[in-house]
């Protein structure tokens, strides 16, 4: 595809540059007009120039300027392609450009050129938002185009906005345009108007100007901030992944306990275990639904009730005792409440949790009837659970039908990407629906019903069930399934008993409380009522479902993803810049603390044009790679047929080690190599990191009885999550007094280096540090290798890498406040967490001992304070000079030996 920005450039004044251009189709009612749209930059300001063109635009004579849209705070562009269009690989992209009240709809051609154009437009708009309101673009450079406008036509009659059609600006006219612009500004100043005032007046008086004023409107901010990051390629990949889901997922069964209980406004009076813990094995999920939680006026008017925490506690106590559960979500509308629990081990695989409610009471809004729902993603399956309380009374089955339809229509869940349409209930692959649906038994007298119940002739009774009849007629719950009912009706009983309703109304027994499901790979294991609970005039009902969940196989997913990307790549324009990579997957084995590993990827320009490459950040990330990874060079230029070697370097330092040691992060990243005006290439980086005492917390190291690399990774990660007190078993988790690693380094220096000249001032060898690190991490030797200087430097590196310094960050302000008072400083040390206090009290006598040999090692209080103060008492933020002085002063108090200071001779960790 030829670069048509050259033609646009010829119509522009000096200093105005078309950074990107793309052909498009303007959609106007039933008319389609071919246009050329260019993103034009002048200094830091941008505008969209829309041109008519009679053929492939080669020179400025081939284009006619129709429209200019400044990219300001009042500008937006959103993708409006339909889901059907998105599902077609190679489909064009339809966008809506909005500026004040005017809208244009454009169709842009499929390909990376369009994707790049839209991303650059988005970047230009983002730059405006970041500067607002302190730096508002003025667009004075566009004034000359307005002055030369001739003729008018309507672009969107529905908005009432019109624009002026313009002939193209020839080179010979630029000087005249500039002179006209200067004259207009001079005239405005003569009249006492500023340019801004004039533009405001023109905007309000003449809406047919080509250039609309670009001053921001604050009310538009939420709309502007919701502008999407355009990713045609991403949308295509998502669609293709969805189509090919079976290729990279497998089905794994999980058990779901669904329970519903209309509690008739009562307080919990009995254990819920007979209901909630009725299965022999603990279920993986609990979805517990209540209706009529509170019948008071206060609950109805203010949607607030003290009974919510009471019933929530009752549920928590009633969960199966053989498993631990995490609370995920609660949603309540007046008396309709849904609680969501999941086994602890599954919680990490739940995402995209959203809740909504719909009232179907009076005026279709009030919440005495209606539904609440929660939707979530579990592994690769999306699930929606609805708890509803539908209209009452036997004769009102049609109203119940309507309630169901209203809930389905009005219940909408917003998505993480706000540019996507909301999700309705039926858009989910699995829907679980439970509650007091209030469908009754029809055409039978109460005594006949009770007689059938006594005979356990539930089949005959079920044939008169309203819900069954409505489902058979496909009026409601189309596509849903309900298991066989072999328990007696759950409504209505005298409260506190198993007796049928003896009130004047003498209600006909009915299966009001129901549980249904919709979706594939669902099997019901149990469906029952729980007669032992007598709190309410309803009996609770439960269903135990086994649901096949789509779980992603990572290897298959990776292969499928790569195949899709390659397929889309083949559809891209052959003329765009192209490179080939020597390798796209890199594995770094046994990465260690502060030990660099590097691998090389060769990039060869196999395209027909020169290209510029750059590693770019992924969506929602600030940098192009994780902090432990670098690419060198990260950007550059490649002539046709040329190649470049890029070094991929992995280096774990003090800032990245803590999360890798604790398992919160792994050595995994994807680099995006972007070609200017071309496509993106993905480079996979994986590796395994060997945990180290460097970058581990003092509390974790005190709990490690063995060297860190001799411990199972899972054990290290579990211990790293434990605080000094919480979650610790005092019998099995009795900590050492100090980390053995500190003892080994200090003991070595105490025995061998008290007279070492320039100790802590002369660096050691990197190779020796690596040997020392390995010795500490593996326990390979009882004595440390390397020189005294290398051991001394290892100790400093160890202290520097602590995620929480010896004096924790929370004590930092107090230390500065009392830095001049020795007794108060010592009082603070006495309040430190035990392991931190032990380490501090172990190091100080060692440093005091070194000062006794200052004639040999040339150390003094000032030197030691300068070296150790900033390591032991670190600031959580950047220090200024005053703070550094106070930190040093605080530390110096402890270098003067006091009678209470203990000796470290022969001291080792317990």
SELOFI-574065 format. One line per field, with one value per residue (C-alpha): residue number from 1; x, y, z. Coordinates in steps of 0.05 Angstrom, whole numbers, plus 5000, padded with zeros to 4 digits. Layout:
N
n	[NUM  ...]
px	[X  ...]
py	[Y  ...]
pz	[Z  ...]
% end
This chain:
910
n	[1  2  3  4  5  6  7  8  9  10  11  12  13  14  15  16  17  18  19  20  21  22  23  24  25  26  27  28  29  30  31  32  33  34  35  36  37  38  39  40  41  42  43  44  45  46  47  48  49  50  51  52  53  54  55  56  57  58  59  60  61  62  63  64  65  66  67  68  69  70  71  72  73  74  75  76  77  78  79  80  81  82  83  84  85  86  87  88  89  90  91  92  93  94  95  96  97  98  99  100  101  102  103  104  105  106  107  108  109  110  111  112  113  114  115  116  117  118  119  120  121  122  123  124  125  126  127  128  129  130  131  132  133  134  135  136  137  138  139  140  141  142  143  144  145  146  147  148  149  150  151  152  153  154  155  156  157  158  159  160  161  162  163  164  165  166  167  168  169  170  171  172  173  174  175  176  177  178  179  180  181  182  183  184  185  186  187  188  189  190  191  192  193  194  195  196  197  198  199  200  201  202  203  204  205  206  207  208  209  210  211  212  213  214  215  216  217  218  219  220  221  222  223  224  225  226  227  228  229  230  231  232  233  234  235  236  237  238  239  240  241  242  243  244  245  246  247  248  249  250  251  252  253  254  255  256  257  258  259  260  261  262  263  264  265  266  267  268  269  270  271  272  273  274  275  276  277  278  279  280  281  282  283  284  285  286  287  288  289  290  291  292  293  294  295  296  297  298  299  300  301  302  303  304  305  306  307  308  309  310  311  312  313  314  315  316  317  318  319  320  321  322  323  324  325  326  327  328  329  330  331  332  333  334  335  336  337  338  339  340  341  342  343  344  345  346  347  348  349  350  351  352  353  354  355  356  357  358  359  360  361  362  363  364  365  366  367  368  369  370  371  372  373  374  375  376  377  378  379  380  381  382  383  384  385  386  387  388  389  390  391  392  393  394  395  396  397  398  399  400  401  402  403  404  405  406  407  408  409  410  411  412  413  414  415  416  417  418  419  420  421  422  423  424  425  426  427  428  429  430  431  432  433  434  435  436  437  438  439  440  441  442  443  444  445  446  447  448  449  450  451  452  453  454  455  456  457  458  459  460  461  462  463  464  465  466  467  468  469  470  471  472  473  474  475  476  477  478  479  480  481  482  483  484  485  486  487  488  489  490  491  492  493  494  495  496  497  498  499  500  501  502  503  504  505  506  507  508  509  510  511  512  513  514  515  516  517  518  519  520  521  522  523  524  525  526  527  528  529  530  531  532  533  534  535  536  537  538  539  540  541  542  543  544  545  546  547  548  549  550  551  552  553  554  555  556  557  558  559  560  561  562  563  564  565  566  567  568  569  570  571  572  573  574  575  576  577  578  579  580  581  582  583  584  585  586  587  588  589  590  591  592  593  594  595  596  597  598  599  600  601  602  603  604  605  606  607  608  609  610  611  612  613  614  615  616  617  618  619  620  621  622  623  624  625  626  627  628  629  630  631  632  633  634  635  636  637  638  639  640  641  642  643  644  645  646  647  648  649  650  651  652  653  654  655  656  657  658  659  660  661  662  663  664  665  666  667  668  669  670  671  672  673  674  675  676  677  678  679  680  681  682  683  684  685  686  687  688  689  690  691  692  693  694  695  696  697  698  699  700  701  702  703  704  705  706  707  708  709  710  711  712  713  714  715  716  717  718  719  720  721  722  723  724  725  726  727  728  729  730  731  732  733  734  735  736  737  738  739  740  741  742  743  744  745  746  747  748  749  750  751  752  753  754  755  756  757  758  759  760  761  762  763  764  765  766  767  768  769  770  771  772  773  774  775  776  777  778  779  780  781  782  783  784  785  786  787  788  789  790  791  792  793  794  795  796  797  798  799  800  801  802  803  804  805  806  807  808  809  810  811  812  813  814  815  816  817  818  819  820  821  822  823  824  825  826  827  828  829  830  831  832  833  834  835  836  837  838  839  840  841  842  843  844  845  846  847  848  849  850  851  852  853  854  855  856  857  858  859  860  861  862  863  864  865  866  867  868  869  870  871  872  873  874  875  876  877  878  879  880  881  882  883  884  885  886  887  888  889  890  891  892  893  894  895  896  897  898  899  900  901  902  903  904  905  906  907  908  909  910]
px	[5000  5029  5039  4988  5011  5058  4997  4971  5039  5035  4971  5000  5040  5111  5117  5053  5066  5019  5044  4995  4943  4893  4838  4768  4694  4649  4581  4526  4455  4455  4511  4583  4639  4712  4757  4829  4840  4905  4932  4967  5015  5038  5085  5046  4977  4941  4880  4846  4843  4791  4799  4760  4805  4793  4842  4901  4928  4998  5004  4968  4928  4893  4859  4807  4801  4731  4736  4784  4772  4818  4839  4821  4787  4720  4742  4728  4733  4703  4700  4628  4638  4582  4598  4583  4635  4686  4677  4699  4774  4794  4732  4738  4736  4679  4691  4650  4687  4653  4669  4619  4551  4576  4588  4621  4621  4680  4697  4772  4805  4830  4905  4961  4961  4891  4911  4972  4932  4879  4931  4967  4901  4888  4958  4948  4883  4915  4969  4916  4882  4947  4961  4889  4872  4939  4959  4899  4912  4892  4897  4914  4949  4882  4852  4879  4839  4774  4788  4792  4729  4677  4610  4573  4541  4510  4548  4499  4430  4410  4460  4445  4520  4544  4614  4644  4672  4740  4782  4852  4905  4957  5028  5019  4962  4998  5029  4962  4930  4983  4976  4900  4908  4954  4907  4847  4884  4904  4832  4809  4860  4837  4766  4790  4777  4826  4834  4801  4742  4735  4735  4683  4639  4648  4631  4566  4544  4566  4562  4580  4654  4701  4741  4700  4727  4767  4759  4745  4677  4685  4622  4654  4711  4681  4665  4735  4769  4728  4759  4785  4854  4843  4864  4834  4886  4867  4793  4809  4852  4799  4746  4790  4809  4736  4722  4779  4767  4760  4831  4864  4815  4794  4735  4745  4686  4672  4615  4567  4521  4460  4413  4351  4311  4253  4262  4197  4231  4255  4321  4366  4344  4377  4440  4440  4487  4432  4419  4488  4530  4483  4532  4583  4641  4650  4628  4676  4626  4569  4515  4466  4402  4352  4285  4244  4306  4271  4198  4201  4185  4254  4285  4237  4248  4321  4347  4382  4373  4409  4390  4441  4501  4460  4443  4512  4543  4493  4513  4587  4578  4537  4586  4616  4667  4715  4739  4761  4721  4735  4679  4674  4613  4547  4492  4425  4362  4317  4303  4333  4405  4457  4521  4580  4634  4688  4740  4805  4845  4799  4795  4855  4820  4759  4759  4713  4664  4605  4538  4473  4401  4334  4270  4204  4159  4113  4126  4176  4229  4218  4255  4202  4204  4258  4327  4399  4455  4530  4571  4642  4695  4723  4782  4756  4681  4635  4579  4519  4479  4410  4369  4298  4234  4177  4105  4061  3990  3966  3930  3988  4030  4031  4060  4113  4128  4134  4179  4225  4228  4239  4297  4328  4321  4342  4397  4461  4532  4584  4649  4720  4726  4673  4672  4641  4565  4539  4530  4460  4443  4435  4502  4537  4555  4529  4468  4444  4376  4346  4299  4226  4197  4127  4096  4039  3997  3937  3869  3872  3837  3879  3856  3871  3940  3953  3928  3976  4032  4015  4018  4084  4051  4095  4090  4016  4024  4081  4036  3995  4056  4052  4126  4127  4068  4098  4165  4130  4096  4165  4138  4193  4261  4271  4334  4335  4333  4305  4320  4268  4228  4220  4209  4145  4126  4166  4109  4068  4080  4062  4125  4165  4133  4123  4048  4015  3985  3928  3912  3847  3877  3898  3947  3952  4021  4068  4139  4153  4228  4264  4333  4345  4405  4425  4488  4530  4567  4521  4498  4453  4476  4424  4359  4324  4287  4309  4250  4287  4293  4231  4248  4204  4139  4183  4232  4301  4319  4387  4416  4486  4510  4572  4593  4645  4690  4734  4806  4861  4918  4975  5015  4954  4934  5003  5002  4932  4949  5011  4972  4919  4971  5006  4940  4924  4995  4984  4923  4961  4984  5047  5077  5082  5151  5171  5226  5244  5269  5321  5281  5216  5221  5277  5286  5333  5355  5373  5374  5408  5409  5454  5480  5465  5444  5439  5413  5413  5357  5376  5326  5331  5293  5264  5214  5215  5225  5270  5239  5243  5234  5220  5199  5133  5093  5036  4966  4961  5035  5082  5145  5160  5186  5189  5241  5288  5292  5324  5332  5393  5383  5310  5298  5333  5331  5341  5356  5327  5366  5402  5402  5416  5431  5390  5415  5361  5388  5359  5385  5352  5370  5347  5283  5260  5285  5234  5173  5211  5234  5163  5132  5090  5125  5156  5207  5155  5145  5125  5164  5127  5173  5136  5152  5134  5075  5082  5061  5081  5125  5119  5180  5167  5213  5210  5258  5266  5293  5332  5307  5360  5369  5386  5319  5283  5254  5285  5222  5223  5297  5288  5236  5280  5316  5353  5387  5334  5349  5344  5272  5214  5193  5122  5148  5190  5130  5084  5135  5146  5071  5072  5082  5121  5060  5001  4993  5051  5048  5091  5109  5128  5147  5193  5240  5315  5338  5373  5380  5437  5461  5475  5509  5555  5578  5586  5621  5669  5687  5691  5741  5781  5773  5774  5842  5828  5849  5793  5741  5673  5708  5742  5697  5703  5704  5639  5659  5673  5607  5572  5608  5588  5516  5514  5545  5492  5434  5455  5494  5549  5603  5607  5656  5649  5695  5727  5765  5745  5726  5680  5646  5640  5609  5562  5537  5523  5487  5446  5423  5409  5366  5320  5248  5237  5300  5326  5289  5222  5196  5139  5190  5226  5189  5198  5272  5280  5240  5283  5350  5384  5360  5400  5351  5291  5329  5342  5270  5249  5296  5263  5196  5220  5192  5232  5274  5289  5309  5353  5390  5401  5426  5472  5503  5517  5566  5602  5611  5632  5684  5711  5722  5770  5817  5810  5886  5888  5823  5820  5747  5715  5645  5634  5653  5612  5552  5557  5559  5508  5458  5425  5421  5392  5347  5321  5271  5208  5217  5275  5316  5336  5401  5368  5339  5405  5438  5385  5390  5465  5457  5407  5455  5516  5484  5492  5564  5583  5585  5538  5538  5473  5503  5515  5577  5573  5631  5612  5540  5503  5430  5388]
py	[5000  5067  5119  5173  5220  5249  5278  5307  5338  5380  5414  5434  5493  5489  5454  5414  5340  5283  5227  5174  5169  5116  5109  5101  5102  5156  5127  5178  5150  5102  5139  5115  5163  5145  5190  5198  5213  5239  5251  5318  5343  5414  5418  5380  5389  5341  5343  5296  5322  5288  5294  5275  5244  5228  5170  5142  5205  5217  5292  5350  5361  5294  5313  5363  5381  5370  5369  5383  5354  5379  5324  5359  5343  5344  5292  5217  5158  5091  5025  5008  4945  4896  4829  4794  4837  4825  4750  4753  4750  4805  4848  4923  4966  5015  5074  5134  5201  5251  5325  5364  5347  5323  5250  5217  5143  5115  5046  5032  4975  4913  4911  4935  5003  5017  4989  5034  5095  5085  5073  5138  5176  5148  5167  5238  5243  5213  5266  5320  5289  5283  5357  5380  5429  5464  5461  5467  5463  5526  5503  5572  5539  5514  5585  5596  5536  5566  5632  5600  5558  5560  5526  5484  5417  5376  5316  5291  5320  5283  5324  5390  5401  5424  5433  5473  5437  5463  5459  5436  5487  5494  5514  5582  5597  5582  5651  5683  5639  5657  5731  5726  5692  5746  5800  5767  5764  5838  5857  5819  5855  5921  5905  5888  5813  5758  5701  5656  5704  5709  5634  5627  5678  5645  5577  5602  5644  5602  5527  5518  5533  5480  5484  5476  5508  5460  5486  5429  5413  5381  5340  5302  5276  5209  5196  5215  5173  5114  5117  5048  5027  5006  4935  4906  4851  4836  4831  4784  4741  4738  4717  4664  4638  4633  4594  4546  4539  4464  4459  4485  4469  4405  4391  4383  4370  4413  4407  4465  4468  4511  4526  4569  4587  4636  4653  4693  4751  4707  4708  4647  4602  4536  4508  4508  4449  4398  4439  4466  4406  4352  4323  4270  4307  4382  4418  4463  4520  4547  4592  4605  4644  4675  4709  4750  4762  4822  4840  4906  4973  4998  4943  4958  5033  5038  4970  4962  4906  4880  4810  4808  4796  4748  4702  4709  4685  4627  4606  4611  4566  4517  4505  4435  4425  4384  4442  4514  4565  4635  4686  4715  4760  4782  4817  4837  4873  4886  4814  4777  4758  4714  4690  4662  4618  4576  4528  4564  4526  4549  4622  4642  4617  4662  4728  4781  4779  4826  4832  4864  4868  4881  4900  4876  4902  4962  5002  4949  4980  4966  4908  4870  4824  4815  4783  4790  4757  4745  4729  4706  4670  4605  4580  4588  4581  4640  4628  4668  4653  4685  4686  4710  4721  4723  4748  4712  4683  4621  4657  4704  4655  4702  4756  4708  4694  4769  4777  4724  4759  4827  4800  4768  4833  4882  4845  4869  4863  4914  4886  4905  4937  4991  4996  4927  4919  4894  4819  4792  4730  4686  4707  4661  4590  4566  4596  4572  4598  4588  4621  4626  4624  4621  4575  4536  4473  4486  4453  4411  4421  4427  4360  4323  4354  4332  4262  4256  4280  4228  4174  4204  4207  4265  4248  4261  4324  4349  4345  4402  4444  4513  4518  4450  4471  4538  4506  4453  4509  4543  4607  4613  4582  4559  4517  4506  4438  4419  4353  4303  4326  4268  4309  4338  4411  4462  4512  4526  4502  4529  4564  4520  4455  4405  4418  4445  4514  4514  4588  4614  4617  4544  4550  4493  4461  4479  4472  4546  4538  4513  4505  4501  4504  4518  4497  4438  4386  4393  4333  4337  4292  4312  4351  4353  4392  4394  4381  4386  4462  4494  4568  4589  4572  4547  4489  4500  4465  4445  4418  4389  4397  4369  4420  4409  4470  4488  4489  4516  4470  4520  4484  4474  4547  4571  4530  4553  4625  4622  4589  4643  4698  4667  4661  4734  4752  4720  4764  4827  4870  4840  4908  4928  4925  4855  4822  4751  4730  4676  4652  4671  4632  4638  4597  4621  4564  4569  4645  4668  4732  4785  4737  4761  4714  4736  4707  4737  4744  4763  4807  4806  4855  4809  4860  4905  4970  4995  4991  5021  4974  4985  4943  4972  4964  4915  4941  4971  4965  5023  4992  4943  4888  4864  4899  4838  4838  4885  4885  4918  4954  4967  5006  5019  5024  4967  4976  4926  4861  4884  4849  4866  4824  4842  4818  4796  4802  4774  4803  4796  4850  4873  4905  4844  4787  4791  4775  4720  4689  4689  4662  4725  4733  4684  4693  4700  4757  4771  4823  4860  4880  4933  4955  5026  5021  4946  4889  4865  4805  4769  4740  4693  4696  4642  4616  4588  4628  4594  4624  4660  4685  4751  4786  4742  4772  4763  4730  4679  4663  4654  4600  4563  4506  4486  4526  4559  4517  4453  4470  4454  4516  4511  4510  4572  4608  4588  4611  4677  4692  4684  4745  4746  4722  4708  4638  4609  4545  4558  4484  4469  4539  4560  4610  4615  4675  4704  4679  4629  4666  4730  4689  4655  4721  4759  4700  4694  4768  4766  4709  4730  4803  4846  4872  4873  4939  4979  4929  4948  5000  4958  4917  4841  4800  4785  4713  4705  4737  4686  4629  4659  4667  4595  4570  4607  4585  4512  4498  4467  4484  4499  4556  4613  4618  4681  4739  4780  4838  4793  4767  4838  4861  4801  4823  4893  4866  4820  4878  4921  4868  4857  4872  4902  4932  4912  4972  4965  5022  5035  5057  5105  5170  5155  5143  5211  5246  5220  5216  5262  5224  5160  5131  5142  5111  5049  5048  5044  4985  4949  4953  4921  4854  4799  4774  4846  4865  4803  4819  4892  4872  4820  4868  4925  4889  4863  4934  4958  4902  4925  4995  4965  4948  5015  5023  4962  4965  5042  5043  5095  5112  5161  5111  5054  5100  5124  5052  5017  5071  5074  4998  4984  5045  5055  5106  5082  5142  5183  5215  5287  5311  5328  5258  5225  5265  5244  5171  5174  5208  5155  5100  5130  5121  5046  5046  5069  5007  5008  4959  4930  4913  4839  4804  4764  4717  4646  4668  4626  4621  4573]
pz	[5000  4980  5034  5016  5071  5018  4982  5047  5063  4999  5024  5091  5116  5140  5208  5198  5187  5169  5215  5190  5134  5115  5064  5092  5074  5103  5121  5112  5115  5056  5020  5022  5003  4995  5037  5057  5130  5158  5228  5224  5278  5292  5351  5406  5375  5330  5284  5236  5164  5120  5045  4983  4930  4857  4852  4890  4922  4896  4898  4932  4868  4879  4945  4969  5042  5069  5144  5202  5271  5326  5375  5439  5505  5469  5418  5420  5373  5390  5353  5334  5293  5307  5342  5275  5240  5295  5287  5214  5205  5157  5168  5164  5227  5236  5282  5306  5311  5358  5367  5409  5379  5311  5294  5235  5222  5183  5158  5158  5120  5155  5169  5212  5179  5206  5274  5277  5254  5309  5362  5343  5345  5414  5436  5412  5451  5513  5511  5511  5572  5610  5601  5617  5647  5655  5582  5535  5461  5423  5351  5325  5266  5240  5235  5164  5138  5166  5132  5064  5069  5014  5007  5059  5065  5120  5145  5198  5194  5257  5298  5265  5253  5185  5157  5101  5041  5020  4959  4971  4993  4938  4953  4922  4970  5035  5042  5028  5081  5132  5117  5123  5189  5216  5191  5225  5291  5284  5270  5331  5375  5346  5366  5437  5429  5444  5395  5446  5454  5379  5371  5426  5391  5323  5352  5383  5324  5264  5270  5197  5209  5187  5252  5315  5378  5420  5491  5540  5569  5637  5630  5574  5617  5636  5563  5542  5595  5571  5503  5483  5467  5395  5380  5317  5321  5394  5376  5319  5363  5417  5367  5338  5406  5424  5361  5375  5450  5447  5420  5483  5540  5575  5620  5695  5742  5803  5853  5864  5924  5909  5966  5970  6032  6042  6116  6123  6159  6216  6253  6248  6305  6288  6256  6181  6177  6161  6099  6079  6100  6076  6025  6046  6014  6017  5953  5915  5911  5954  5925  5981  5966  6014  6004  6053  6096  6128  6119  6158  6127  6143  6100  6044  6045  6060  6036  6103  6153  6214  6193  6137  6182  6226  6168  6138  6203  6206  6136  6151  6212  6172  6115  6108  6164  6122  6079  6085  6045  6021  6019  5949  5945  5976  5938  5968  5946  6006  6029  5969  5985  5952  5985  5946  5977  5945  5970  5987  5935  5879  5897  5854  5791  5800  5764  5733  5791  5781  5818  5797  5821  5789  5825  5796  5851  5847  5783  5763  5808  5882  5911  5949  5888  5837  5833  5851  5812  5810  5749  5748  5709  5736  5696  5625  5640  5652  5702  5723  5786  5796  5860  5846  5885  5835  5843  5892  5891  5854  5798  5781  5742  5682  5726  5748  5675  5664  5724  5695  5627  5660  5700  5638  5599  5652  5688  5655  5679  5658  5630  5648  5579  5584  5508  5504  5512  5579  5589  5600  5639  5578  5549  5599  5583  5650  5685  5753  5774  5843  5891  5911  5842  5872  5819  5851  5842  5797  5788  5851  5917  5979  6008  5943  5942  6014  5998  5939  5984  6037  5983  5958  5889  5868  5795  5792  5833  5789  5728  5759  5775  5742  5728  5693  5650  5632  5614  5573  5534  5527  5558  5610  5627  5555  5552  5628  5663  5731  5763  5784  5845  5894  5957  5983  5971  6011  6023  6065  6136  6204  6228  6276  6253  6197  6196  6133  6137  6188  6181  6153  6083  6087  6029  5980  5987  5930  5905  5908  5920  5859  5828  5753  5707  5636  5600  5579  5621  5682  5722  5784  5841  5892  5894  5961  6014  6086  6131  6197  6192  6221  6226  6168  6133  6076  6077  6049  5984  5958  5894  5886  5815  5782  5729  5677  5676  5617  5642  5598  5578  5575  5521  5476  5487  5467  5403  5385  5399  5356  5299  5302  5302  5243  5206  5219  5199  5131  5121  5133  5075  5043  5032  5105  5139  5158  5197  5216  5284  5297  5357  5392  5456  5507  5570  5625  5669  5743  5748  5812  5853  5821  5768  5698  5642  5570  5505  5435  5384  5314  5276  5200  5156  5103  5078  5018  5057  5113  5182  5250  5309  5382  5442  5466  5530  5532  5547  5618  5630  5639  5611  5555  5601  5673  5717  5717  5641  5590  5515  5485  5438  5454  5390  5324  5248  5199  5125  5077  5082  5146  5213  5285  5346  5408  5476  5523  5593  5658  5723  5791  5841  5909  5882  5843  5887  5944  5900  5863  5929  5957  5893  5881  5814  5765  5709  5655  5606  5534  5495  5440  5384  5344  5274  5256  5206  5212  5256  5325  5341  5407  5443  5501  5561  5614  5666  5735  5793  5849  5915  5955  6025  5990  5983  6034  6097  6165  6192  6135  6144  6219  6203  6154  6189  6126  6071  6028  5966  6005  6023  5977  5938  5965  6037  6025  5995  6051  6104  6067  6073  6149  6191  6256  6295  6250  6223  6263  6302  6364  6368  6296  6273  6330  6296  6303  6342  6281  6209  6204  6142  6181  6235  6184  6153  6218  6252  6194  6198  6273  6272  6210  6194  6257  6235  6161  6131  6097  6117  6088  6046  5994  5947  5941  5877  5841  5830  5904  5922  5878  5914  5981  5959  5935  6000  6041  5996  5991  6055  6012  6063  6137  6123  6074  6014  5988  6018  6078  6033  5993  6056  6082  6017  6018  6087  6061  6000  6045  6089  6028  5996  6057  6035  6105  6135  6203  6232  6196  6154  6203  6256  6210  6231  6305  6296  6262  6316  6374  6338  6388  6450  6463  6513  6467  6409  6451  6472  6399  6387  6445  6410  6345  6322  6357  6299  6277  6347  6353  6289  6309  6377  6345  6295  6343  6389  6326  6300  6369  6370  6302  6330  6382  6324  6288  6286  6239  6201  6198  6217  6262  6286  6229  6175  6204  6214  6142  6116  6160  6180  6111  6108  6177  6179  6108  6086  6050  6003  5978  6034  6036  6067  6134  6140  6124  6179  6229  6209  6219  6286  6309  6291  6324  6393  6385  6365  6435  6479  6539  6597  6571  6503  6499  6473  6408  6423  6403  6392  6341  6321  6362]
% end
